[in-house]
Amino acid sequence: MVSRVAPGPEIHDYVVKNLSELGRHPDVGYHAVGRETLMAMVGLGMGVSLVSGAEAGVQYPGVTFIPLSGEQLPFSMIWLAQNDNPALRRFLSAARIHARSQRGRDVAST
């Protein structure tokens, strides 16, 4: 199950692409609900969904999070150049450090 709003469509495309490569054709349902309601639906046994690692830190009744090791989803962000914010600078710095560490790990594993 995915939400109709971001990142639902991206998650849908990711699931369909990766499972179709394995010869599977998943039935991924769109729901016009927010993340909280979607997680409540999962907790009620209505299906499964994918979430980011940050969202997995929240507890929902009846929901168990299972990590998918080695999987990374692409993302993007938009920020106004005129909006100089210390939080943004720290985020970009952390993202650059993480990207460099991932590139080094990818090279070492090939």
N, C-alpha and C positions, 0 to 999 in steps of 0.2 A: 504494500500500500504506500502511496505517496500523496503529498499535498499538491494541489493545482498550482500553488505559488512556489517560488524558488525556496529551496533547491529541488523541489519535487520533480520537475521535468528533467533536470540533469541526472537525478538519481534513477529515474525511469530509463533514460537512454543508457546509462551505465549498466544497469541490471540486464536489460534486453540484449545489449551488445555482448556482454561477457557470458551470459548463459547461452545465447544463440551460437557462440563459438564452440560450446560444448554439446551442441545438438539439442538444446532445450528451448522451449518457447514459453516463457513465463507469462502469466496473466497478471499484469501489474495494474491495479485499479487506482484511478485518480479520485481524490476526495476533496471537496471544497471546504476544508477545515484547516485550522492552524496546527502547529506542532504538538501542542498540549492535547488537543482533541485526538489527533492521530495516535499519539502514544496511549491515550485512554482506550482507543479502539483496539490497539494491539494487546493491551492488558486484558481486554474482554475476550480475547481469542479470535478476533475477526481477521487476523492476518499478521504479516511481519513487515518491517520497514528497515531502512538503513539510516543511520544517523552518524554525525561526526563524533570523534572522540570526546570533544568538549561536551556534547549533549549527553553522552553516556554517563556523565557524572551525576545526573539528576535521577532520582528514584521515582518510578511510577509503579503503582500496584499491579502485580501480575506480569510485569515486564522484566525479562532477563536480557542483558546485553552480552553479546558474544563478539569478541574482537576478530576482525579479519586481518590477520597479520600479513604484512607485505603489500597491502592495497593502499593506493593513494588516489584521491580524486583531484582533478585540476580545479582551480578556483581563480577568480579574479575579483578585483575591487576597484571602485572609482572614488576619487577624492578630489575636491576642488583645490587647485594649486594655491589659491589665495587663503585657504583655511589651514594655517600653520598651527599644528596641535602637537604638544609634547607626547601625547599618547600615540599618535600616528607615527612619530619618529621612532619611538620605542618598538612599536609593532613592526615597522619596516626593517629596523635593525635586527630584531629577532628572526624575521622571515629570511633575511639574507644569510644570517648565521646558520639557520636550519637548512636552507637550500645548499649552502656550501658543504655542510656535513653530509647531506644526502648524496650530492655528486661524488664526494670522496668515497662513500660507502658503495655506490653503484659501480664506480671504477674498480674498486678493490674486489668486488664480487664477480667481475667478468673474467 
